[in-house]
Amino acid sequence: MTASYAIGIDLGTTHSALAYVDLDLSEGEDVALHVKDVAQHVGVGQIEDKKLLPSFLYLPHPGELAPGALALPWKADHAFTVGELARQLGAKTPMRLVSSAKSWLGHGAVDRRAPILPPKTMQDEGDIPRVSPLEASTRYLAHLRDAWDHANPDAPLAEQDVVITVPASFDPGARELTSEAARLAGLEHAVLLEEPQAALYSWVQRSEGGWRKQVKLGDVILVVDLGGGTSDMSLIAVTEEGGNLTLSRVAVGDHILLGGDNMDLALAAFVQKKLEQQGHKLDAWQMGALVHACRNAKETLLADGAPDAAPIVVPTRGSKLIGGSLRTELTAKEIAELLVEGFFPVVAASDRPLSRPRTGLRAIGLPYAQDAAITRHLAAFLGKQIDATEDLAGFVAQKGAFLHPTAVLFNGGVLKAPMLARRILEVLNQWLEADGAPPARLLEGADLDLAVARGAAYYAYVRRGKGVRIRGGTAKSYYVGIESSMPAVPGMEPPLSALCIAPFGMEEGTHAEAAPQELGLVVGEHVSFRFFESATRRDDRPGTVVDRIEQLEELPSIEATLPAEPSAGHRSGDIVPVRLQAAVTELGTLRLEAIGNKASERWKIELDVRR
Amino acid sequence: MSEPTLPGFFTRFFLAWAAYFRTLFDAQFAAGVIRLREGKPALPEEAPKNKKAPKRASESDESASDGDGKASEGSKKDKKPEEKKKEVVLREAGPEAALQLLALLQREGRFVDFLEEDVSSFSDAQIGAAARVVHDGCRKAIREHLPIAPVRSEDEGARVKLEKGFDAHAVRLTGNVTGEAPFTGTLAHRGWKVKEVKLPKMTEGHDATIVAPAEVEV
């Protein structure tokens, strides 16, 4: 198999995109990198190539569309549609629309292989087909594959070097599922890459070698990626190896379900209240149109040299456009209060996100961030990661109360509004000033919408051994919960401690030594372990026991099943002593195995357990 | 349409729009418009040399719509045969593309809704509010599908000089048109030129005359 292209796929929460490097035309830092326009339905019966594929899946009623209306150049008919048309149809019939599949894929509290999307509604008569988050992601990838294959019949996507991006904050289970979706879409060898790293790769590529002049040894680059549905942060240190500058990813932030869509909704809710005071009631469709109008107003009002106010017009759904349209306006002052102060307030570096206790009854839904203040999430991230560069040569010891970035790279559509990007930088520089550190500078030249796909394609290219690579390995250490052996006390659960099985910084294609502690697995039964991670415990080795599990973050539990194999002497009910060993595959996913005393005894531990 | 009565205002308004786009994209049609403006019948008197719909490149030499300068040399050569033409075979894609554009303008900018409404009973403020929806959406649709650039980059009102052999398709001389090139004059209108046409493709059996389907909320 010889690939002709290095492909990067940004499988986003709200949009996906595909970029490619033509390997024959690329040499060293002179890279022929392009974004591939993706053929998709843009209206019923209408197909067009567009840069972005909206990550929406629409499952129409059998009688809803004319036969053949969902035909694509590569398939005569479809029972569903992906992309722009899916979004349009879904705006009017939300009960048949699958959206934010990626957030569901990263949501450990649901069964991500079960058909749960679209979420059930009150009006549901049970005839709506449902798909799993895994299936939806597979369909997006399959659409990209088909569109590519149709345009490049001589170089099918499955035979190219493909990189798919995931949020840096995705847990091992969500990464594994993304990799599985790629496999199901026929992309067997797709490699995973963290999105903030992809954004930095894109910046490196665009600088055409000039990046070495823009950063220096000891720099810490903060990548802030604010997408439609999620916020993702990473720290990347500029290190040196053999006299050459290299990049090391030293920390990633928590999974924060908070993005541009929340801002548009916040604006829309505000304008809705205004219109209601004028005595107008909006229906669901108008609400959708209002969100759209607010998004445009946001971009107008947050641009440089913006007017004082932007008109908001909500059209009627019917054909009487002039008589039925509602008009109001959004002022620059209102938008500053709602968005800049609401999502990016000036806070102290010591502030932390507020979390309200969850009420008992909660609808099953996505675990959205409770605190909308992105600056507070940033403060928490930098405070938590104060020791991130401690072990790196050439870095000054951090003296202040949080890790001091020296440069900032922005990514994501939200930051197209210069006022928001500026505010983040202002707040960060206030913290730095208070700590007596020099201000961080902005790394220019990012393509906010397409950087992730472009950077992923560039990474697929440099993986072939040409150009700078970001080092770092896993950004977390992983643990399983073990019960301490203590005399039983009635009414008290035995205390739990955590055993480290995967250390920080495992590179792709490597494995850790097995933790020396032996655990007993019952043959023929599902044995599940509580599973934990830490983004800060950089020195734990396999076998380290952490007594205070409050220091760790709990993940969805993992499960091992030892089949009864009489030939190997294992009968149901036997207890077999095993040790746990972690590896990171070449594709970038974590693999856990239970190994027995004999060399041949290896059982896979499932990271994503069916519930 | 075959009725002898003169068309009403809205029919004319719509016709103006349709003719505008068709003039832009259909070279043959544009040639017909020029002949009409010169007081001749819309169809030329003689058939073109090749009766089947000709390819774009050769077409632009004979018609008035293509603003590319590269065609100017060829047009001189072809001038004489053109005058003898009798009949033009119009390209089949014409109506489909026009309908598609209309559907696009309706979808993005509620264009048909706007035109079909009787504006006389509304205040300017109400029409203005709706016009924003139309303007925003139609502009987005046009920029995406038919990106337009000015023919001349100078500001209107600026003095411009036209050298000999300038592209007469793209620049129209008006007023005191006497003497020989180079001509010097004031730019009254910058002109517009479509840089690229990117219309969606249609699936088999798609009825393009439905520019917006009726919607029934169940």
Interface residues (C-beta under 8 A of the other chain):
Chain A: V42 G43 V44 G45 Q46 I47 E48 A66 P67 G68 A69 A71 P73 K92 N296 P311 V313 P315 R317 S319 K320 L321 I322 G323 S325 R327
Chain B: Q100 A103 L104 R107 R110 D113 F114 E116 E117 V119 F122 A125 Q126 I127 A129 A130 R132 V133 V134 D136 K198 L199 P200 K201 M202 T203 E204 G205 H206 D207 P213 E215 E217
